Amino acid sequence: MSKRPLNVGLVGGGKGAFIVHPHQKAIHFDGTRRVTAGALYPDPKIALEEAANWPYPIKGYGSYDEMISAQADLPPEEKLDYILIVTPNFVHFDPAMKALEAGIPVFCEKPLTVTLDEAKGLVDKVREKNIPFGVAHTYLGHWTSRFSRYIVQAGLLGDVRWVDSYYLQGWLATKFEDTGNQQAEWRVDPKRAGGSGCGGDIGTHALMQLRYVTGLDVTQVAAQLETFVEGRQLDDHFTIYCKLANGGKALVRASQIAIGHKNDLGIEVCGTKGTLRWSQEDPEAVTIYLNGQPDRTYWRAAVTPGDGFLPEDVPADLMAEPTVPPGHPEAFHDAFARLHRCFEDDVRKYAAGEPFSDDGSKYASVRDGWMGIAFIETCLKSNSSEGAWTDMPASV
């Protein structure tokens, strides 16, 4: 018998918000999840108007408080199975905490919060409730990200010596926030974005890619946060030299003033046996460089175990993940869908009272979200000390 599709409620997403659209497409991607409700805007009147004009029928609420409290009186088949938070950074903590207190799993856009205290509060609540919580680090959803993780953590490149993890954009190379673009406006506002602009927005993606692929935490940072566009209050260029837990080194860098770069996120991992390179603007391919051998490029869904580099026992679940044949590209929406698919699996287990795994192997966990905020706060401290080496706090 087929399962009932999960009901998902949106917090945010109205009035021209961008990120809600790939999320809601990903939610509906498999037919096993559906958006059924939303508190789409801070103004209750506009929130209800936005819901009434949504592309498909959903139940509109004037506030997320109203939406969360309403769940207690609904029949089981109408209750929300999880909520998706797609608001600006400063409106992540409150709806997330209230949903967790009501026993509703949460999938939240990054960064997790704007302060480390808030992030720690969510970590503690998730542990108390033993409830699924995911953070939307999109690019972990690419199959090639997962394949890269397997290669590095299986030791096929040897010990990790050096990592270059980056995310480069050019859309804020001018004072775009003065044109009325709401996506630009809140990202450069310290009250809504937090203490770092570029770092908090996309530098956290570069950090997460490093941690996800290598399995290594950053232990110290020497940070330089720069603002190139005159009159802007937050950094638009973010360069961090890092020490890794295994003794290796890394560069985590991000820029939003790099004209010509669109969404150029990528990673290069250099080990004692070889190097791996991957870029999400060319997400179908992973390239491996080995001493004295031809370069190897692996394409999604066209990987052969036991080829002289890969072992015979590449995990079956990894090999089974691609949903379309090679040559038919997966892309941004597929990455989102893979994250929601994995989160769905944990939500269903939670609802059935079964154990679930939120270890960060399939999507970023609340602890990964905490680490992102710890990284930003440590970078801010280092930057204020002229880039002095600064210790990361102990993991929670």
C-alpha positions as CSV (number, residue, x, y, z in Angstrom):
1,M,0.0,0.0,0.0
2,S,1.3,3.4,-0.9
3,K,2.1,5.9,1.9
4,R,0.3,9.1,2.5
5,P,2.4,12.0,1.2
6,L,4.0,14.1,4.0
7,N,2.4,17.4,4.7
8,V,4.9,20.3,4.7
9,G,4.3,23.9,6.0
10,L,6.2,26.9,4.8
11,V,7.5,29.6,7.1
12,G,8.3,32.5,4.7
13,G,8.4,32.4,0.9
14,G,6.0,35.2,0.0
15,K,6.4,38.4,-1.9
16,G,9.1,37.4,-4.4
17,A,11.3,35.3,-2.2
18,F,13.7,33.2,-4.3
19,I,14.7,30.2,-2.3
20,V,11.2,28.9,-1.6
21,H,10.7,28.0,-5.3
22,P,13.4,25.4,-5.6
23,H,12.4,24.0,-2.2
24,Q,8.8,23.6,-3.0
25,K,9.6,22.0,-6.4
26,A,11.9,19.6,-4.5
27,I,9.2,18.8,-2.0
28,H,6.8,17.8,-4.8
29,F,9.6,16.1,-6.8
30,D,8.8,12.5,-5.8
31,G,5.1,12.6,-5.1
32,T,5.7,11.6,-1.5
33,R,5.7,15.1,-0.1
34,R,3.5,18.1,-0.6
35,V,3.2,21.7,0.6
36,T,-0.2,22.0,2.3
37,A,0.1,25.2,4.4
38,G,2.1,28.3,4.8
39,A,2.7,31.4,6.9
40,L,4.3,33.3,4.0
41,Y,4.9,36.8,5.2
42,P,5.3,38.9,8.4
43,D,2.2,41.0,7.7
44,P,-0.9,38.7,8.4
45,K,-3.0,40.3,5.6
46,I,-0.3,39.9,3.0
47,A,0.5,36.4,4.3
48,L,-3.1,35.3,3.6
49,E,-3.2,37.0,0.2
50,E,0.0,35.3,-0.8
51,A,-1.4,31.9,0.3
52,A,-4.7,32.6,-1.7
53,N,-2.6,33.3,-4.8
54,W,-0.2,30.4,-4.4
55,P,0.3,28.3,-7.5
56,Y,-1.7,25.4,-6.0
57,P,-4.2,25.3,-3.0
58,I,-2.6,25.6,0.4
59,K,-4.0,26.6,3.8
60,G,-2.8,30.1,4.6
61,Y,-2.0,31.4,8.1
62,G,-1.4,34.9,9.3
63,S,1.7,33.9,11.3
64,Y,3.9,31.0,12.0
65,D,2.6,31.0,15.6
66,E,-0.9,30.5,14.4
67,M,0.2,27.7,12.0
68,I,2.2,25.8,14.6
69,S,-0.5,26.1,17.3
70,A,-3.2,25.0,14.9
71,Q,-1.7,21.6,14.5
72,A,-2.9,20.4,17.9
73,D,-6.5,20.5,16.8
74,L,-6.1,18.9,13.3
75,P,-6.8,15.2,12.5
76,P,-3.6,13.2,11.9
77,E,-3.9,13.1,8.1
78,E,-4.0,17.0,8.0
79,K,-1.2,17.7,10.5
80,L,2.1,19.0,9.3
81,D,4.8,16.4,9.1
82,Y,7.6,19.0,9.0
83,I,8.0,22.7,8.4
84,L,10.4,24.4,6.0
85,I,11.9,27.8,7.1
86,V,12.8,30.0,4.2
87,T,12.9,33.4,5.9
88,P,15.8,35.8,6.2
89,N,18.5,34.7,8.7
90,F,17.1,36.6,11.7
91,V,13.8,34.8,11.5
92,H,15.2,31.3,11.7
93,F,15.5,30.7,15.4
94,D,12.0,31.6,16.7
95,P,9.8,29.5,14.3
96,A,12.3,26.6,14.6
97,M,12.2,26.6,18.3
98,K,8.4,26.8,18.5
99,A,8.0,24.0,16.0
100,L,10.4,21.8,17.9
101,E,8.6,22.5,21.1
102,A,5.4,21.4,19.4
103,G,7.0,18.2,18.2
104,I,7.2,19.2,14.5
105,P,10.4,18.3,12.6
106,V,12.2,21.3,11.0
107,F,14.1,21.8,7.8
108,C,15.7,25.2,7.9
109,E,17.6,27.4,5.4
110,K,21.2,28.2,6.3
111,P,22.7,29.8,8.2
112,L,21.0,28.1,11.2
113,T,20.7,31.3,13.2
114,V,22.4,34.7,13.7
115,T,24.1,34.0,17.1
116,L,25.9,31.0,18.6
117,D,23.6,31.1,21.7
118,E,20.6,30.7,19.5
119,A,22.2,27.8,17.6
120,K,23.1,26.1,20.8
121,G,19.5,26.5,22.0
122,L,18.3,24.6,18.9
123,V,20.9,21.8,19.3
124,D,19.8,21.3,22.9
125,K,16.1,21.3,22.0
126,V,16.7,18.7,19.2
127,R,18.5,16.5,21.6
128,E,15.8,16.9,24.2
129,K,13.0,16.0,21.8
130,N,15.0,13.5,19.7
131,I,13.5,15.0,16.6
132,P,14.7,15.4,13.0
133,F,16.2,18.7,12.1
134,G,17.9,19.5,8.8
135,V,19.8,22.5,7.5
136,A,19.5,23.3,3.8
137,H,23.1,23.2,2.6
138,T,21.9,22.5,-1.0
139,Y,25.1,21.4,-2.6
140,L,25.5,18.3,-0.4
141,G,22.5,17.0,-2.3
142,H,24.5,16.6,-5.6
143,W,25.3,13.0,-6.1
144,T,28.8,14.0,-7.0
145,S,29.3,15.6,-3.6
146,R,28.4,12.3,-2.0
147,F,30.7,10.4,-4.4
148,S,33.5,12.9,-3.5
149,R,32.9,12.3,0.2
150,Y,33.2,8.6,-0.3
151,I,36.5,8.9,-2.3
152,V,38.1,11.1,0.3
153,Q,36.8,9.4,3.5
154,A,37.6,5.9,2.1
155,G,41.3,7.1,2.0
156,L,41.6,6.7,-1.8
157,L,43.6,10.0,-1.9
158,G,45.6,9.2,1.2
159,D,45.9,11.7,4.1
160,V,44.3,15.1,3.4
161,R,47.0,17.8,3.3
162,W,45.3,20.7,1.7
163,V,41.8,21.8,0.8
164,D,40.5,24.8,-1.2
165,S,36.8,25.2,-0.7
166,Y,35.2,28.2,-2.3
167,Y,32.0,29.9,-3.4
168,L,32.3,32.9,-5.8
169,Q,29.5,35.2,-7.0
170,G,29.5,38.6,-8.7
171,W,25.9,39.8,-8.2
172,L,26.8,42.2,-5.4
173,A,29.8,43.8,-7.2
174,T,27.8,47.1,-7.3
175,K,25.4,48.5,-4.7
176,F,22.5,46.3,-5.9
177,E,20.8,46.7,-2.6
178,D,19.9,50.3,-3.5
179,T,17.8,49.2,-6.4
180,G,15.0,47.8,-4.2
181,N,16.0,44.2,-4.7
182,Q,14.8,42.5,-1.5
183,Q,17.2,39.6,-1.8
184,A,20.1,42.0,-1.8
185,E,18.6,44.4,0.9
186,W,18.4,41.9,3.8
187,R,21.8,40.2,3.0
188,V,23.7,43.4,3.6
189,D,21.7,44.5,6.7
190,P,23.5,43.5,10.0
191,K,20.1,43.4,11.8
192,R,18.7,40.8,9.4
193,A,21.8,39.0,8.1
194,G,23.9,38.8,11.2
195,G,27.6,39.8,11.8
196,S,28.9,38.6,8.4
197,G,27.4,39.3,5.0
198,C,29.2,37.2,2.4
199,G,30.6,34.8,4.9
200,G,27.2,34.1,6.5
201,D,25.4,33.8,3.2
202,I,27.8,31.7,1.1
203,G,31.0,31.2,3.1
204,T,29.0,28.8,5.3
205,H,28.3,26.7,2.1
206,A,32.1,26.5,1.4
207,L,32.8,25.5,5.0
208,M,30.1,22.8,4.9
209,Q,31.4,21.4,1.6
210,L,34.8,21.1,3.2
211,R,33.5,19.4,6.3
212,Y,31.1,17.1,4.4
213,V,33.6,15.9,1.8
214,T,36.6,15.5,4.1
215,G,35.0,14.6,7.4
216,L,37.4,17.1,9.0
217,D,36.6,19.9,11.4
218,V,38.4,23.3,11.4
219,T,40.3,23.9,14.6
220,Q,41.7,27.4,14.1
221,V,41.1,30.2,11.6
222,A,43.1,33.3,10.4
223,A,40.4,35.5,8.9
224,Q,40.2,38.4,6.6
225,L,36.7,39.9,6.0
226,E,36.7,42.7,3.5
227,T,34.1,45.2,2.1
228,F,34.9,46.5,-1.3
229,V,31.6,48.2,-2.2
230,E,31.6,51.7,-0.5
231,G,28.9,52.3,2.0
232,R,28.2,48.6,2.6
233,Q,28.2,47.6,6.3
234,L,29.0,43.9,6.0
235,D,31.7,42.0,4.2
236,D,31.3,41.2,0.6
237,H,34.6,39.2,0.3
238,F,35.6,36.5,2.8
239,T,39.0,34.8,2.9
240,I,39.8,32.3,5.7
241,Y,43.0,30.3,6.2
242,C,42.2,27.2,8.4
243,K,44.0,24.5,10.4
244,L,42.2,21.1,10.2
245,A,41.8,18.5,12.9
246,N,44.2,16.1,11.1
247,G,47.0,18.7,10.9
248,G,46.2,19.6,7.3
249,K,45.4,23.1,6.1
250,A,42.6,24.7,4.1
251,L,41.4,27.8,2.5
252,V,37.7,28.7,2.8
253,R,36.9,31.6,0.6
254,A,33.8,33.4,-0.7
255,S,33.1,36.5,-2.7
256,Q,30.1,38.3,-3.9
257,I,32.0,40.9,-5.9
258,A,33.8,38.5,-8.3
259,I,32.3,39.7,-11.6
260,G,31.9,36.8,-14.0
261,H,31.2,34.2,-11.3
262,K,27.5,33.1,-11.0
263,N,27.3,30.4,-8.3
264,D,30.8,29.0,-8.5
265,L,31.0,26.7,-5.6
266,G,33.7,24.1,-5.7
267,I,36.3,22.1,-3.8
268,E,39.8,20.7,-4.4
269,V,41.2,18.1,-1.9
270,C,44.9,17.4,-2.1
271,G,46.0,14.2,-0.4
272,T,49.2,12.2,-0.1
273,K,48.2,10.0,-3.0
274,G,46.2,12.3,-5.3
275,T,43.8,15.2,-5.7
276,L,40.1,15.5,-6.2
277,R,38.4,18.4,-8.0
278,W,34.6,19.2,-8.2
279,S,32.6,22.2,-9.2
280,Q,28.9,22.6,-8.8
281,E,28.7,24.7,-12.0
282,D,29.7,21.4,-13.7
283,P,28.1,19.1,-11.2
284,E,28.0,15.9,-13.2
285,A,31.8,15.2,-13.1
286,V,34.4,14.5,-10.4
287,T,38.1,14.6,-11.6
288,I,40.9,12.6,-9.9
289,Y,44.6,13.4,-10.4
290,L,47.1,10.7,-9.5
291,N,50.9,10.8,-9.8
292,G,52.2,9.0,-13.0
293,Q,48.7,8.2,-14.2
294,P,46.2,9.8,-16.6
295,D,43.6,12.0,-15.1
296,R,40.3,10.3,-14.3
297,T,36.9,11.9,-14.7
298,Y,34.0,10.1,-13.2
299,W,30.5,11.0,-14.4
300,R,27.4,10.6,-12.4
301,A,25.7,7.3,-13.0
302,A,28.6,6.1,-15.2
303,V,30.9,4.8,-12.4
304,T,32.6,1.4,-12.6
305,P,33.8,-0.1,-9.3
306,G,37.0,-2.0,-9.4
307,D,38.5,0.1,-12.2
308,G,42.0,0.3,-10.8
309,F,41.2,3.3,-8.6
310,L,37.8,2.6,-7.1
311,P,37.5,-0.6,-5.1
312,E,35.0,-3.3,-5.9
313,D,32.9,-2.6,-2.8
314,V,31.7,1.0,-3.5
315,P,28.5,1.3,-1.3
316,A,25.4,0.0,-3.0
317,D,23.2,2.8,-1.7
318,L,25.6,5.3,-3.2
319,M,25.6,3.6,-6.6
320,A,21.8,3.4,-6.6
321,E,21.1,7.1,-5.9
322,P,21.3,8.6,-9.4
323,T,17.7,8.8,-10.7
324,V,18.4,9.5,-14.4
325,P,20.9,8.0,-16.9
326,P,24.3,9.7,-17.5
327,G,24.1,12.4,-20.2
328,H,20.7,13.6,-18.8
329,P,22.0,16.1,-16.3
330,E,20.9,16.3,-12.7
331,A,21.1,19.8,-11.4
332,F,20.1,22.3,-8.7
333,H,16.5,21.0,-8.3
334,D,17.7,17.4,-8.1
335,A,20.1,18.4,-5.3
336,F,17.3,20.0,-3.3
337,A,15.1,17.0,-3.9
338,R,17.7,14.5,-2.7
339,L,18.0,16.5,0.6
340,H,14.2,16.5,1.1
341,R,14.0,12.8,0.2
342,C,16.5,11.9,2.8
343,F,14.9,14.1,5.4
344,E,11.5,12.5,4.6
345,D,13.0,9.1,5.4
346,D,13.9,10.3,8.9
347,V,10.6,12.1,9.4
348,R,8.7,8.9,8.6
349,K,10.9,6.9,11.0
350,Y,10.4,9.5,13.7
351,A,6.6,9.4,13.2
352,A,6.7,5.6,13.5
353,G,8.8,5.7,16.7
354,E,11.7,4.1,14.9
355,P,15.4,5.2,15.3
356,F,16.6,7.7,12.7
357,S,20.1,8.9,11.8
358,D,20.9,12.6,11.7
359,D,24.6,12.1,11.5
360,G,25.1,14.6,8.7
361,S,25.8,12.0,6.0
362,K,22.7,12.7,4.0
363,Y,21.9,16.3,4.9
364,A,23.4,18.9,7.2
365,S,22.3,18.4,10.8
366,V,21.5,20.9,13.5
367,R,25.0,20.4,14.8
368,D,26.4,21.2,11.4
369,G,24.4,24.4,11.5
370,W,25.8,25.2,14.9
371,M,29.3,24.6,13.5
372,G,28.6,27.1,10.7
373,I,27.7,29.8,13.2
374,A,30.7,29.0,15.4
375,F,32.9,29.4,12.3
376,I,31.4,32.8,11.4
377,E,31.8,34.1,15.0
378,T,35.4,32.8,15.2
379,C,36.2,34.4,11.9
380,L,34.8,37.7,13.2
381,K,37.0,37.5,16.3
382,S,40.1,36.7,14.2
383,N,39.3,39.5,11.7
384,S,39.0,42.0,14.6
385,S,42.4,40.9,15.8
386,E,44.0,41.6,12.3
387,G,43.7,38.0,11.2
388,A,45.3,36.4,14.2
389,W,45.0,32.6,14.6
390,T,41.9,32.0,16.6
391,D,40.6,28.8,18.1
392,M,37.3,27.3,17.1
393,P,35.1,26.4,20.1
394,A,34.7,22.8,21.1
395,S,32.0,21.0,19.2
396,V,28.6,20.6,20.9
